[in-house]
Structure formats: C-alpha cells, structure tokens
Amino acid sequence: MYDKPVFITREGRAKLEDELKFLREVRRPEVAERIKAAKEFSDTVDNAEFDEAKNEQAFVEGRILTLEKMIANAVIIENNHGHDIVRLGSRVIVSDPEGNKEEYTIVGTAEVRPSQGKISNESPVGRALLGRKIGDEVDVVAPAGLIRFSIVDID
C-alpha cells in the first residue's frame, strides 16, 4: 500500500489528518447506523440497503487504513531550500517555444491536483524538472508527444 515514504507538505498532511478524523468520527458511525437500520428493516439476504451500506463501510475502512499508512510514512517537504534548483515543494514557471507560460508546484503523489498546478515528482513533467535550474531546457515525453519547456523561474 504506502510502505514507501509519502512526500507531503505540512498543509497536505493536515488535510489528510482532517480527512482521517472525519472518517473515524463522522462517516464510520453514520455507516454503522445505516447497517443497523438495514438489519432491523428486514433480513440481510437480498437486502439492497444492507449490501450498499456494507460496501460503503468497506470503502470507509479501506480509506482509513490508507490514510493511516500515508500519515505514518509522511516525509514533510520543507520549503526553506534555495531557489536555484527545482526540488520537491518548488514552484516552477516554465515557458514553451511559443512563449506560453505554465506554473507548476512539485509535490508528492498524495497531494497531486493538476487543476491547481500541483504535479507529482513522479510524473513525466515533475521528473524532468527535478534538479534543473533557471534557463534549462527540458524535454518531456508525454502521450501527446515530445514537449519542450524552458525554466523561467523557481520559487
């Protein structure tokens, strides 16, 4: 599951802890109550409500286990490094040959949010950017083909 280090920001770890607390304190009791009500309503054989509640319980319990492992293996990404090289936690602005700019923040897999510009250090673009400097040209092999970026800024 998550036996390897999970690179995450302090903010990301706090979000995981909040989700874990919510699942333990709110969702787990809600699902248990749904199971109890479904049992009282009728026999558990051919009881769709009971089956659905049990499936939801399995999902909630699985997510709780996943979050516990992620938190236990969390390695906090420190943002106090220099701005000379792309590292985990860096905010990077890149430019394509046409001059279009994109901004990415390099994060661990637990915090990936492409719509917010948060990309994984394990993604093709993330791997290509790690260790690079301002002015470096970066080639990324993507499903759409070869993409070339120039690093404009690192924060």
N, C-alpha and C positions, 0 to 999 in steps of 0.2 A: 504494500500500500504506500505509505510515505515513510519508508525506512531511511531514506537519504535526507540530507539537510534540505529544509524548506527556507529559501531566502525570501525575506519579507521585511517590509518597513514596520516601524513601531505602530503607525496608523493601521496598517494591514493586519497586524497581529491583534490589535484592539478590536477590529471588526470581526475577526474570527472568534475571539473570546466572547463578544456580544452575541454573535450567532449561536455559539455553543450554549450560552446561558439561556437564550430564548428557547432553544430546542429542549433543553433539560427542564426548564421551569414552566414553559407555556405549552409548547407543542406536545411533549410527551404526555402530560396529564390530559390534554384535550383528546388525544388519540385513545388513551386508556379509557376515557369516559365514553367515547364512541363505540369501542369494543364492548364495554359493559352494557350499553344501551342496546346494541345489536343482539347480544346474547339474550337479554331479557325480552326482546321483541319476539324472537322465535328461535327455533333450533338453529345450530350453526351449520347444518347441512343445507346446501342450496340457499344460503343466506347471502345475497349480494352485498348488503350493507356491512355484514361481518367480514366478508372477504376483502372488501375495499379498505376497511379500517385496518385489517391485519397487514395489507400491502403498504398502507401509509405508515404503520408502525415500523415495518421493516426498513422503509426509506429513512425515517427519522432516526432510528437506531444506527443505521449504516452511516448516515451523515455525522452523527455524534461521534462515532468511532473514528471517522476520517478526520474530523476537526481536532479531536484529542491527539491523534498522531501528528498532525500538522503542527499543532502548538508545541507539543513535546520536542519536535525536531526543528523548531524555528531557529533560524540564524538571522539576527537583526541586521539589516542593511544600514550601515552608518552613512550619513550624508555629510560627514565632516572631512571628506577627502578633497584633494585639489581638483581644479577644473581643467587639467591638462590632458587627461586620458579618460576615455569612456569606461566607466565601471558600473557595477550594479548600483542602482539609485541615481545614476546620472540622467539629466535631462539633455537631450541632444537635438539640435536643429540641423537638418540635412537639406540639401538642395539637389534637385535632379538637373540634367543637362539643359532643360528648358527654363530653368530658374524657379520652378515651383518648389516651395519650401514645405517641409513637414516637421512636426515636433514629436519626439518620442521620449518616453521615460522608460529606462531599462529596469524591469522588476523581475522578481522570481515568478514561477508559474502560478503560485497561489493568488497573485494579485493582477493577473492579466485582464485588461479591459481595453481592447483595441479601439473602441469608440471614444475612449478618453485619451488615446495615445499611449497607453501603458502596454508595452510589449515585453514578452518573455526574453530572458537572457538565453533561452534555448531555442528561440525562433530563428529562422534564417537571417532576418534583419538584425535581431539582437546579437546573435553570434558574430555576424560580420562587423558590427560596430564596436564590440568589446575590445579594449586595448588600443583603439585608434585615437588619433589626435585631430585637432582643428586643421583643416586643409587637406586631410587624407581623402583619397578617392576610394570608395568602397563598392565592390561588385557583389550583388546578391542574386543567387539563383532562386527564382520564385516560380510558382506554377505558371505565371503569365510570361515567363522568360527571364532573361538577364536584366537586372535593374542596376543602374549606376547612380550612386549618391556621392556628394561631396559634403564633408562635415563642416558646417558653418560656425556652430557654437556648441559649447559644452558647459553645463551648469550643474 
